[in-house]
């Protein structure tokens, strides 16, 4: 039964209105034939799109072989189905980054989307589909920082509806060596005016470091 709803939902919930699709053609339909929302992935620090190559994403309660994303695929966004026979759908994010120690099940994130749904007949060319109205979302925050709903009405217009922001570890840049202050007179280097009270480095008590226990994805 679980497999059945997942397959049907992946086809965008076209159910009892199928007779409207007989004789359907694409000549007069420029939109999608289904209401599949799009989800994009972003770096929280830079607010820019990010490509993940070791992410597994699937519906909670769906069979394992129906993953929407499998580890090894490079993805920046995806379409995903919603259950038309329920008022919410949950998705599991599994991070298959073994070298970073992020592949533990307890670090998986769960995103739950709540909504209402109603069948909608667009036209003879576009056929019928379900329209969803998002009423709320909830999510864990192991590696997800936040989730933004771009548009709460999900129809067959092709656009990004959700933005998922991840905590991404930025690559460290090597520090350049300091140049000597007196390259022309190395035997008599300048000394500070107050040697007993050398100047403190700026902000020694507040270095920029991740919060304790905070995990990040290193790309």
C-alpha positions, 0 to 999 in steps of 0.5 A: 500500500505504501508503494502504491501511494508513492507511485501515484503521488509521483504521477502528481495525484491524477486520479478520478479526473483521468477522463479529462486527459483522454485525447489530451495534447500539448499544443495548447498547454505550456505549463506542466501537466502535474503539480510537482513542487520544486525544492532547491538546495542552498549554502546558508553562509553565502545564500548561493545554490549548492550541489550535493553529491552524497545525499539520499532523499526519500519519503518517510514510509516509502520503500527504500527502492523509491528514493528520489535522490541516491548517493553519488548523484550530483543534485542542486534541486529536484521535483518531489511528490506530495501525498494527495490522500493525506494532509502532510508528507515527510521526507528524510535527508540522509547524508552519505558523507562517510569520511566526515562521519555524517552518515549516521542515521541519528544525523538524518534530517526530517522535513514535514510539509503540511497542506490542503489539496483539491482537484483542479481541471485546467483545460482539455490540453493540460488536463487535471491535477491536484492543487496544494496549499501549504499550511505549515512546515517543520524540520530537524536541524542537524545539517539543515539550517532553515527552510523557506517557502517561496510560494505556498500555492503549488500548482502546475506552474514550473517554479521553485517552491521551497529553499533548503539551506544547509550549513556548509563548511567553507574551505580554509585558505592558507595564511600568507607569511607576515613581511618583516617590518625592517627589511633594510635593517634586520640587525636593529629591528624596531621595538614597541614603545611599551615593551612591557605592555605589548598590544593584544591582537584584535578580538582575541576573546571572540574568534570566528568559530562554529558553535559547539557541536555544530556540524557542517557539510564539507564539499 
